[in-house]
Amino acid sequence: MTATSTEADARLHRLLGDESVVWLVQRARNRLEAGRALTGTVTLTDATDEQRRAVERLTGRAARYGASLSVSLTEVDRILRDSGVAPGGLAEAVTRLTGPFRDRDRERAALATAWAAAFAPLDAALDGRAELARWRGWLDATGVVRRLAPEPDHARLLLAQVAAVLPRLPSPGVPIGRLAAESCGDAHALDDGRPVATLVLSAVRALAGLPFAGEGAAESRRAAWAAVGVHLDELSSLVLSIGLPGDLHTALGRTLASCHDAGQPTMLTLRQLRCHDQPLCVARVRICENPVVVAAAAEQLGARCQPLVCVGGQPSAAAWRLLELLAADGAEFGYHGDFDWGGARIAATVRQRVSWRPWRYDCQAYEAAVSAARLPAPLAGEPAATPWDPELAAAMRHRNVRIEEELTLDALLEDLSP
C-alpha cells in the first residue's frame, strides 16, 4: 500500500470510521444493497451531541438544532470526491469501510429461480389436471411448502416425491405403505406427520372435494385417503350392508348369505373384500349415507330387506371395493343421502366411481321432505352442485333447509320392503 493510499484510508476513517457516524454508513450500505441511488437525505432521530459533532466535522458546517439529525448523501458524496479521500464517492467509501456489498436484487432473482426450479417437478405432474389447479394455488397462498422446507434445495426433494405420488391418484385400491414405497422409495414417507404426507394428503382432500387443510382426526384422514382408493390397513377399513344374498361357494358369499338369512346387517373388512375376486351377483342395490337406515331396516324388515349398502359418509376403501364387486356384475344402483351440502358432495363422489340413479334424492323428494319437516334446520357450509338433478341444488339454496336421512326413514323403508 502506498503512502498516499495509507493517508487516504486514515482520512476516510477519521471522517466515516468513527462510531458516531456508523448509522450514516449503514444507511448508505442499505441503499446500495437495495439497488437505490445514494441521493437525497437520511435522518437520525434522537441524535446525540457526539453524533452531531461527527457530522459537523464531515460537512464542515454546524448541524441544525433539534432532536433529529439530517444528512445529505449527495453532499457527502461530493465532499469525498472533491477531497480525494474517496474518488469514487460515497459508494467507494462504504465499500472500503465495510467490505463489498450484497446485490439484493440479484439475490432475490436467484432465489426466485431456485424456488421455481423446486416447484417444476410438481407443476409438470399437475399439467392437465384441472381438478388440482385450486390446490396448487392454495400451496402458494398459504406458504405451506416453505414452512415444511424453508430452503429451495430441501423443497425440491420434497416436491419431487409429491410429484411421484400424485399421478397414481385416484387409485383402484392400494395400501398406503405400498404406494409410499413404490413412489418415494420409502414405505413410511406417507406416514402421518411426514412432510410428504402432509402435502399429498392436502391434494387427496382436493381430489375428494374436501377442504384442503382438513381436520387432524385419524378418522378424517382415513376417510380422505379412502376417497381416492388408498387404505391405511385392511382390517380397520369397514363397510356396512344388509340384504346382500351372497352364495355358498366363497367365503365372502357364505358370510353374506348367513347374515341375509338371519336378517342381520353385515360389517365387512377390506381384507375380506380384497380376498374375493369374483363379481357379486345382485340385480339392484340401494346405497344410503348413514348407518341409521341400515339399523332401521334390520329392525323393521330383517331378512325381507332388499340389498342395501351404507357408505357411512365419505366412502371407505372397503365401501369402494364392495361397490366395485357389485358393479362388476352389472348391478343397478339407487342412491340416497342427507339433503345438505356435505351429503351432495358425497353423492357426487360416489357418482364419479359408480353410476347410480336418484333414490328419493332429487328436487321433488327434497321439496316433499321440506314440506313435512316440523323443525327444519338451516343449511351450513359451501353450496355444492347436484349434477344428477341441477334443480335440487337450486331448491336447496332457495329453501335453505337441511333434511337428514333420519327424517325420511319411513319412505326409504317402504322402498326396501319386498
Contacts in CASP RR format, 6 or more apart in sequence:
PFRMAT RR
TARGET T0000
AUTHOR 0000-0000-0000
METHOD contacts of the structure
MODEL  1
MTATSTEADARLHRLLGDESVVWLVQRARNRLEAGRALTGTVTLTDATDE
QRRAVERLTGRAARYGASLSVSLTEVDRILRDSGVAPGGLAEAVTRLTGP
FRDRDRERAALATAWAAAFAPLDAALDGRAELARWRGWLDATGVVRRLAP
EPDHARLLLAQVAAVLPRLPSPGVPIGRLAAESCGDAHALDDGRPVATLV
LSAVRALAGLPFAGEGAAESRRAAWAAVGVHLDELSSLVLSIGLPGDLHT
ALGRTLASCHDAGQPTMLTLRQLRCHDQPLCVARVRICENPVVVAAAAEQ
LGARCQPLVCVGGQPSAAAWRLLELLAADGAEFGYHGDFDWGGARIAATV
RQRVSWRPWRYDCQAYEAAVSAARLPAPLAGEPAATPWDPELAAAMRHRN
VRIEEELTLDALLEDLSP
1 9 0 8 1.000
8 84 0 8 1.000
8 85 0 8 1.000
8 86 0 8 1.000
9 96 0 8 1.000
11 83 0 8 1.000
11 85 0 8 1.000
12 80 0 8 1.000
12 85 0 8 1.000
12 86 0 8 1.000
12 93 0 8 1.000
12 96 0 8 1.000
12 97 0 8 1.000
13 97 0 8 1.000
14 57 0 8 1.000
15 21 0 8 1.000
15 57 0 8 1.000
15 58 0 8 1.000
15 80 0 8 1.000
15 85 0 8 1.000
16 24 0 8 1.000
16 25 0 8 1.000
16 58 0 8 1.000
16 93 0 8 1.000
16 97 0 8 1.000
17 25 0 8 1.000
17 97 0 8 1.000
18 54 0 8 1.000
20 48 0 8 1.000
20 50 0 8 1.000
20 51 0 8 1.000
20 53 0 8 1.000
20 54 0 8 1.000
21 51 0 8 1.000
21 54 0 8 1.000
21 55 0 8 1.000
21 58 0 8 1.000
23 44 0 8 1.000
23 51 0 8 1.000
24 42 0 8 1.000
24 44 0 8 1.000
24 55 0 8 1.000
24 71 0 8 1.000
24 76 0 8 1.000
25 93 0 8 1.000
25 94 0 8 1.000
25 97 0 8 1.000
25 98 0 8 1.000
27 42 0 8 1.000
28 38 0 8 1.000
28 42 0 8 1.000
28 73 0 8 1.000
28 90 0 8 1.000
28 91 0 8 1.000
28 94 0 8 1.000
29 94 0 8 1.000
29 98 0 8 1.000
29 101 0 8 1.000
31 37 0 8 1.000
31 38 0 8 1.000
31 73 0 8 1.000
32 38 0 8 1.000
32 91 0 8 1.000
32 94 0 8 1.000
32 101 0 8 1.000
33 101 0 8 1.000
33 102 0 8 1.000
33 103 0 8 1.000
33 104 0 8 1.000
34 104 0 8 1.000
34 105 0 8 1.000
35 103 0 8 1.000
35 104 0 8 1.000
35 105 0 8 1.000
38 73 0 8 1.000
38 74 0 8 1.000
38 77 0 8 1.000
38 90 0 8 1.000
38 91 0 8 1.000
39 73 0 8 1.000
39 74 0 8 1.000
40 72 0 8 1.000
40 73 0 8 1.000
40 74 0 8 1.000
41 70 0 8 1.000
41 71 0 8 1.000
41 72 0 8 1.000
41 73 0 8 1.000
42 70 0 8 1.000
42 71 0 8 1.000
42 73 0 8 1.000
43 68 0 8 1.000
43 69 0 8 1.000
43 70 0 8 1.000
43 71 0 8 1.000
44 51 0 8 1.000
44 68 0 8 1.000
44 69 0 8 1.000
44 70 0 8 1.000
44 71 0 8 1.000
45 67 0 8 1.000
45 68 0 8 1.000
46 67 0 8 1.000
46 68 0 8 1.000
47 67 0 8 1.000
47 68 0 8 1.000
47 69 0 8 1.000
51 69 0 8 1.000
52 63 0 8 1.000
52 69 0 8 1.000
55 63 0 8 1.000
55 69 0 8 1.000
55 71 0 8 1.000
56 62 0 8 1.000
56 63 0 8 1.000
58 71 0 8 1.000
58 76 0 8 1.000
58 79 0 8 1.000
59 71 0 8 1.000
59 75 0 8 1.000
59 76 0 8 1.000
59 79 0 8 1.000
63 69 0 8 1.000
64 70 0 8 1.000
73 90 0 8 1.000
76 90 0 8 1.000
77 89 0 8 1.000
77 90 0 8 1.000
77 91 0 8 1.000
80 86 0 8 1.000
80 88 0 8 1.000
80 89 0 8 1.000
80 90 0 8 1.000
80 92 0 8 1.000
80 93 0 8 1.000
81 87 0 8 1.000
81 88 0 8 1.000
81 89 0 8 1.000
85 93 0 8 1.000
86 92 0 8 1.000
86 93 0 8 1.000
86 96 0 8 1.000
94 101 0 8 1.000
95 101 0 8 1.000
111 152 0 8 1.000
114 152 0 8 1.000
114 153 0 8 1.000
115 152 0 8 1.000
115 155 0 8 1.000
117 152 0 8 1.000
117 156 0 8 1.000
118 152 0 8 1.000
118 153 0 8 1.000
118 155 0 8 1.000
118 156 0 8 1.000
118 159 0 8 1.000
119 145 0 8 1.000
119 155 0 8 1.000
119 159 0 8 1.000
121 156 0 8 1.000
121 159 0 8 1.000
121 160 0 8 1.000
121 163 0 8 1.000
122 136 0 8 1.000
122 159 0 8 1.000
122 160 0 8 1.000
122 162 0 8 1.000
122 163 0 8 1.000
122 166 0 8 1.000
123 136 0 8 1.000
124 163 0 8 1.000
125 162 0 8 1.000
125 163 0 8 1.000
125 164 0 8 1.000
125 166 0 8 1.000
125 167 0 8 1.000
126 132 0 8 1.000
126 133 0 8 1.000
126 136 0 8 1.000
126 166 0 8 1.000
129 166 0 8 1.000
131 206 0 8 1.000
131 207 0 8 1.000
132 166 0 8 1.000
132 203 0 8 1.000
132 206 0 8 1.000
132 207 0 8 1.000
134 206 0 8 1.000
135 202 0 8 1.000
135 203 0 8 1.000
135 206 0 8 1.000
135 212 0 8 1.000
138 144 0 8 1.000
138 202 0 8 1.000
138 206 0 8 1.000
138 212 0 8 1.000
139 145 0 8 1.000
139 199 0 8 1.000
139 202 0 8 1.000
144 198 0 8 1.000
144 199 0 8 1.000
144 202 0 8 1.000
145 155 0 8 1.000
145 158 0 8 1.000
145 159 0 8 1.000
145 199 0 8 1.000
146 155 0 8 1.000
148 155 0 8 1.000
148 158 0 8 1.000
148 195 0 8 1.000
148 198 0 8 1.000
148 199 0 8 1.000
149 155 0 8 1.000
149 157 0 8 1.000
149 158 0 8 1.000
149 195 0 8 1.000
158 195 0 8 1.000
158 196 0 8 1.000
158 199 0 8 1.000
159 199 0 8 1.000
161 183 0 8 1.000
161 184 0 8 1.000
161 189 0 8 1.000
161 196 0 8 1.000
162 196 0 8 1.000
162 199 0 8 1.000
162 200 0 8 1.000
162 203 0 8 1.000
164 183 0 8 1.000
164 184 0 8 1.000
165 179 0 8 1.000
165 180 0 8 1.000
165 183 0 8 1.000
165 184 0 8 1.000
165 190 0 8 1.000
165 196 0 8 1.000
165 200 0 8 1.000
166 200 0 8 1.000
166 203 0 8 1.000
168 174 0 8 1.000
168 179 0 8 1.000
168 182 0 8 1.000
168 183 0 8 1.000
169 203 0 8 1.000
169 204 0 8 1.000
169 207 0 8 1.000
169 228 0 8 1.000
169 229 0 8 1.000
169 230 0 8 1.000
170 207 0 8 1.000
170 227 0 8 1.000
170 228 0 8 1.000
170 229 0 8 1.000
171 179 0 8 1.000
171 228 0 8 1.000
171 229 0 8 1.000
171 230 0 8 1.000
172 229 0 8 1.000
172 324 0 8 1.000
173 229 0 8 1.000
173 230 0 8 1.000
173 231 0 8 1.000
173 317 0 8 1.000
173 320 0 8 1.000
173 321 0 8 1.000
174 229 0 8 1.000
174 230 0 8 1.000
174 231 0 8 1.000
175 230 0 8 1.000
175 231 0 8 1.000
175 232 0 8 1.000
175 233 0 8 1.000
175 234 0 8 1.000
176 190 0 8 1.000
176 225 0 8 1.000
176 230 0 8 1.000
176 231 0 8 1.000
176 232 0 8 1.000
177 187 0 8 1.000
177 188 0 8 1.000
177 190 0 8 1.000
178 187 0 8 1.000
179 190 0 8 1.000
179 230 0 8 1.000
180 186 0 8 1.000
180 187 0 8 1.000
180 188 0 8 1.000
180 189 0 8 1.000
180 190 0 8 1.000
180 191 0 8 1.000
180 196 0 8 1.000
181 187 0 8 1.000
181 189 0 8 1.000
183 189 0 8 1.000
184 190 0 8 1.000
184 196 0 8 1.000
188 194 0 8 1.000
189 196 0 8 1.000
189 197 0 8 1.000
190 196 0 8 1.000
190 197 0 8 1.000
190 200 0 8 1.000
191 197 0 8 1.000
192 218 0 8 1.000
192 221 0 8 1.000
201 221 0 8 1.000
201 224 0 8 1.000
201 225 0 8 1.000
202 212 0 8 1.000
202 213 0 8 1.000
202 214 0 8 1.000
204 224 0 8 1.000
204 225 0 8 1.000
204 227 0 8 1.000
204 228 0 8 1.000
204 230 0 8 1.000
205 211 0 8 1.000
205 212 0 8 1.000
205 213 0 8 1.000
205 214 0 8 1.000
205 224 0 8 1.000
206 212 0 8 1.000
207 227 0 8 1.000
207 228 0 8 1.000
208 224 0 8 1.000
208 227 0 8 1.000
208 228 0 8 1.000
208 314 0 8 1.000
208 349 0 8 1.000
209 345 0 8 1.000
209 349 0 8 1.000
210 224 0 8 1.000
210 227 0 8 1.000
210 314 0 8 1.000
210 345 0 8 1.000
214 220 0 8 1.000
214 224 0 8 1.000
221 232 0 8 1.000
222 232 0 8 1.000
222 236 0 8 1.000
222 237 0 8 1.000
222 316 0 8 1.000
223 313 0 8 1.000
223 314 0 8 1.000
223 316 0 8 1.000
224 314 0 8 1.000
225 231 0 8 1.000
225 232 0 8 1.000
225 317 0 8 1.000
226 237 0 8 1.000
226 314 0 8 1.000
226 315 0 8 1.000
226 316 0 8 1.000
226 317 0 8 1.000
226 318 0 8 1.000
226 319 0 8 1.000
226 320 0 8 1.000
227 314 0 8 1.000
227 315 0 8 1.000
227 349 0 8 1.000
229 317 0 8 1.000
229 320 0 8 1.000
230 317 0 8 1.000
231 237 0 8 1.000
231 270 0 8 1.000
231 316 0 8 1.000
231 317 0 8 1.000
231 318 0 8 1.000
233 270 0 8 1.000
234 269 0 8 1.000
234 270 0 8 1.000
234 271 0 8 1.000
234 274 0 8 1.000
235 269 0 8 1.000
235 270 0 8 1.000
235 271 0 8 1.000
236 269 0 8 1.000
237 269 0 8 1.000
237 270 0 8 1.000
237 316 0 8 1.000
237 317 0 8 1.000
237 318 0 8 1.000
238 267 0 8 1.000
238 268 0 8 1.000
238 269 0 8 1.000
238 270 0 8 1.000
238 316 0 8 1.000
238 318 0 8 1.000
239 267 0 8 1.000
239 268 0 8 1.000
239 273 0 8 1.000
239 309 0 8 1.000
239 310 0 8 1.000
239 311 0 8 1.000
239 315 0 8 1.000
239 316 0 8 1.000
239 318 0 8 1.000
239 319 0 8 1.000
239 321 0 8 1.000
239 322 0 8 1.000
240 265 0 8 1.000
240 266 0 8 1.000
240 267 0 8 1.000
240 268 0 8 1.000
240 291 0 8 1.000
240 294 0 8 1.000
240 309 0 8 1.000
240 310 0 8 1.000
240 312 0 8 1.000
241 256 0 8 1.000
241 265 0 8 1.000
241 266 0 8 1.000
241 268 0 8 1.000
241 294 0 8 1.000
241 307 0 8 1.000
241 308 0 8 1.000
241 309 0 8 1.000
241 310 0 8 1.000
241 322 0 8 1.000
242 259 0 8 1.000
242 263 0 8 1.000
242 264 0 8 1.000
242 265 0 8 1.000
242 266 0 8 1.000
242 294 0 8 1.000
242 297 0 8 1.000
242 298 0 8 1.000
242 302 0 8 1.000
242 305 0 8 1.000
242 307 0 8 1.000
242 308 0 8 1.000
243 256 0 8 1.000
243 259 0 8 1.000
243 260 0 8 1.000
243 263 0 8 1.000
243 303 0 8 1.000
243 305 0 8 1.000
243 306 0 8 1.000
243 307 0 8 1.000
243 308 0 8 1.000
244 256 0 8 1.000
244 260 0 8 1.000
244 266 0 8 1.000
244 280 0 8 1.000
244 282 0 8 1.000
244 285 0 8 1.000
244 307 0 8 1.000
244 309 0 8 1.000
245 256 0 8 1.000
245 257 0 8 1.000
245 260 0 8 1.000
245 282 0 8 1.000
245 307 0 8 1.000
246 252 0 8 1.000
246 253 0 8 1.000
246 254 0 8 1.000
246 255 0 8 1.000
246 256 0 8 1.000
246 257 0 8 1.000
246 260 0 8 1.000
246 280 0 8 1.000
247 253 0 8 1.000
247 254 0 8 1.000
247 256 0 8 1.000
247 257 0 8 1.000
247 281 0 8 1.000
248 254 0 8 1.000
248 257 0 8 1.000
250 276 0 8 1.000
250 278 0 8 1.000
251 272 0 8 1.000
251 275 0 8 1.000
251 276 0 8 1.000
252 268 0 8 1.000
252 272 0 8 1.000
252 273 0 8 1.000
252 275 0 8 1.000
252 276 0 8 1.000
252 280 0 8 1.000
253 276 0 8 1.000
253 280 0 8 1.000
255 266 0 8 1.000
255 268 0 8 1.000
255 272 0 8 1.000
256 266 0 8 1.000
256 280 0 8 1.000
259 265 0 8 1.000
259 266 0 8 1.000
260 266 0 8 1.000
260 303 0 8 1.000
261 303 0 8 1.000
262 303 0 8 1.000
263 298 0 8 1.000
263 302 0 8 1.000
263 303 0 8 1.000
263 305 0 8 1.000
264 298 0 8 1.000
264 302 0 8 1.000
265 294 0 8 1.000
265 295 0 8 1.000
265 298 0 8 1.000
268 318 0 8 1.000
268 322 0 8 1.000
269 318 0 8 1.000
270 316 0 8 1.000
270 317 0 8 1.000
270 318 0 8 1.000
270 321 0 8 1.000
273 318 0 8 1.000
273 321 0 8 1.000
273 322 0 8 1.000
273 325 0 8 1.000
274 321 0 8 1.000
276 325 0 8 1.000
278 325 0 8 1.000
279 325 0 8 1.000
279 326 0 8 1.000
279 328 0 8 1.000
279 329 0 8 1.000
279 330 0 8 1.000
280 322 0 8 1.000
280 325 0 8 1.000
280 326 0 8 1.000
280 328 0 8 1.000
280 329 0 8 1.000
280 331 0 8 1.000
281 329 0 8 1.000
282 307 0 8 1.000
282 326 0 8 1.000
282 329 0 8 1.000
282 331 0 8 1.000
283 331 0 8 1.000
283 332 0 8 1.000
284 306 0 8 1.000
284 307 0 8 1.000
284 331 0 8 1.000
284 332 0 8 1.000
284 333 0 8 1.000
284 334 0 8 1.000
285 307 0 8 1.000
285 308 0 8 1.000
285 309 0 8 1.000
285 326 0 8 1.000
285 331 0 8 1.000
285 332 0 8 1.000
285 333 0 8 1.000
285 334 0 8 1.000
286 306 0 8 1.000
286 307 0 8 1.000
286 308 0 8 1.000
286 309 0 8 1.000
286 333 0 8 1.000
286 334 0 8 1.000
286 335 0 8 1.000
286 336 0 8 1.000
286 359 0 8 1.000
286 415 0 8 1.000
286 416 0 8 1.000
287 308 0 8 1.000
287 309 0 8 1.000
287 310 0 8 1.000
287 311 0 8 1.000
287 323 0 8 1.000
287 333 0 8 1.000
287 334 0 8 1.000
287 335 0 8 1.000
287 336 0 8 1.000
287 350 0 8 1.000
287 356 0 8 1.000
287 359 0 8 1.000
288 294 0 8 1.000
288 308 0 8 1.000
288 309 0 8 1.000
288 310 0 8 1.000
288 311 0 8 1.000
288 336 0 8 1.000
288 337 0 8 1.000
288 405 0 8 1.000
288 412 0 8 1.000
289 310 0 8 1.000
289 311 0 8 1.000
289 312 0 8 1.000
289 313 0 8 1.000
289 336 0 8 1.000
289 337 0 8 1.000
289 338 0 8 1.000
289 343 0 8 1.000
289 346 0 8 1.000
289 347 0 8 1.000
289 405 0 8 1.000
290 310 0 8 1.000
290 312 0 8 1.000
290 313 0 8 1.000
290 337 0 8 1.000
290 338 0 8 1.000
290 404 0 8 1.000
290 405 0 8 1.000
290 406 0 8 1.000
291 310 0 8 1.000
291 312 0 8 1.000
292 405 0 8 1.000
292 406 0 8 1.000
292 409 0 8 1.000
293 308 0 8 1.000
293 310 0 8 1.000
293 336 0 8 1.000
293 405 0 8 1.000
293 409 0 8 1.000
293 412 0 8 1.000
294 308 0 8 1.000
294 310 0 8 1.000
296 409 0 8 1.000
296 412 0 8 1.000
296 413 0 8 1.000
297 305 0 8 1.000
297 308 0 8 1.000
297 413 0 8 1.000
297 416 0 8 1.000
298 305 0 8 1.000
300 413 0 8 1.000
301 413 0 8 1.000
301 416 0 8 1.000
301 417 0 8 1.000
304 417 0 8 1.000
304 418 0 8 1.000
305 416 0 8 1.000
305 417 0 8 1.000
306 415 0 8 1.000
306 416 0 8 1.000
306 417 0 8 1.000
306 418 0 8 1.000
308 416 0 8 1.000
309 319 0 8 1.000
309 322 0 8 1.000
309 323 0 8 1.000
309 326 0 8 1.000
311 319 0 8 1.000
311 346 0 8 1.000
311 350 0 8 1.000
312 319 0 8 1.000
313 343 0 8 1.000
313 346 0 8 1.000
314 346 0 8 1.000
314 349 0 8 1.000
315 323 0 8 1.000
315 346 0 8 1.000
315 349 0 8 1.000
315 350 0 8 1.000
320 353 0 8 1.000
323 333 0 8 1.000
323 350 0 8 1.000
323 353 0 8 1.000
323 354 0 8 1.000
324 353 0 8 1.000
324 354 0 8 1.000
326 333 0 8 1.000
327 333 0 8 1.000
327 354 0 8 1.000
327 355 0 8 1.000
332 357 0 8 1.000
333 354 0 8 1.000
333 355 0 8 1.000
333 356 0 8 1.000
333 357 0 8 1.000
334 356 0 8 1.000
334 357 0 8 1.000
334 358 0 8 1.000
334 359 0 8 1.000
335 347 0 8 1.000
335 350 0 8 1.000
335 351 0 8 1.000
335 356 0 8 1.000
335 357 0 8 1.000
335 358 0 8 1.000
335 359 0 8 1.000
335 361 0 8 1.000
336 358 0 8 1.000
336 359 0 8 1.000
336 360 0 8 1.000
336 361 0 8 1.000
336 405 0 8 1.000
336 408 0 8 1.000
336 412 0 8 1.000
337 343 0 8 1.000
337 346 0 8 1.000
337 347 0 8 1.000
337 361 0 8 1.000
337 405 0 8 1.000
338 402 0 8 1.000
338 403 0 8 1.000
338 404 0 8 1.000
338 405 0 8 1.000
339 361 0 8 1.000
339 366 0 8 1.000
339 369 0 8 1.000
339 396 0 8 1.000
339 401 0 8 1.000
339 402 0 8 1.000
339 403 0 8 1.000
339 404 0 8 1.000
340 379 0 8 1.000
340 380 0 8 1.000
340 396 0 8 1.000
340 402 0 8 1.000
340 403 0 8 1.000
340 404 0 8 1.000
341 379 0 8 1.000
341 380 0 8 1.000
341 381 0 8 1.000
341 382 0 8 1.000
341 383 0 8 1.000
341 384 0 8 1.000
341 396 0 8 1.000
342 381 0 8 1.000
342 384 0 8 1.000
343 384 0 8 1.000
344 384 0 8 1.000
344 385 0 8 1.000
344 386 0 8 1.000
344 392 0 8 1.000
344 393 0 8 1.000
344 396 0 8 1.000
345 384 0 8 1.000
347 361 0 8 1.000
347 386 0 8 1.000
347 388 0 8 1.000
348 384 0 8 1.000
348 385 0 8 1.000
348 386 0 8 1.000
348 387 0 8 1.000
350 356 0 8 1.000
351 387 0 8 1.000
351 388 0 8 1.000
356 388 0 8 1.000
357 388 0 8 1.000
358 365 0 8 1.000
358 388 0 8 1.000
358 389 0 8 1.000
359 412 0 8 1.000
359 415 0 8 1.000
360 408 0 8 1.000
360 411 0 8 1.000
360 412 0 8 1.000
360 415 0 8 1.000
361 388 0 8 1.000
361 389 0 8 1.000
361 392 0 8 1.000
362 388 0 8 1.000
362 389 0 8 1.000
362 391 0 8 1.000
362 392 0 8 1.000
363 389 0 8 1.000
363 391 0 8 1.000
363 392 0 8 1.000
363 394 0 8 1.000
363 395 0 8 1.000
365 408 0 8 1.000
366 392 0 8 1.000
366 395 0 8 1.000
366 396 0 8 1.000
366 399 0 8 1.000
366 403 0 8 1.000
367 395 0 8 1.000
367 399 0 8 1.000
369 403 0 8 1.000
369 407 0 8 1.000
369 408 0 8 1.000
370 376 0 8 1.000
370 399 0 8 1.000
370 401 0 8 1.000
370 403 0 8 1.000
372 407 0 8 1.000
373 401 0 8 1.000
373 403 0 8 1.000
373 407 0 8 1.000
376 401 0 8 1.000
376 402 0 8 1.000
376 403 0 8 1.000
377 401 0 8 1.000
377 402 0 8 1.000
378 400 0 8 1.000
378 401 0 8 1.000
378 402 0 8 1.000
379 396 0 8 1.000
379 400 0 8 1.000
379 401 0 8 1.000
379 402 0 8 1.000
380 402 0 8 1.000
383 393 0 8 1.000
383 396 0 8 1.000
383 397 0 8 1.000
384 393 0 8 1.000
385 393 0 8 1.000
386 392 0 8 1.000
386 393 0 8 1.000
386 396 0 8 1.000
405 412 0 8 1.000
END
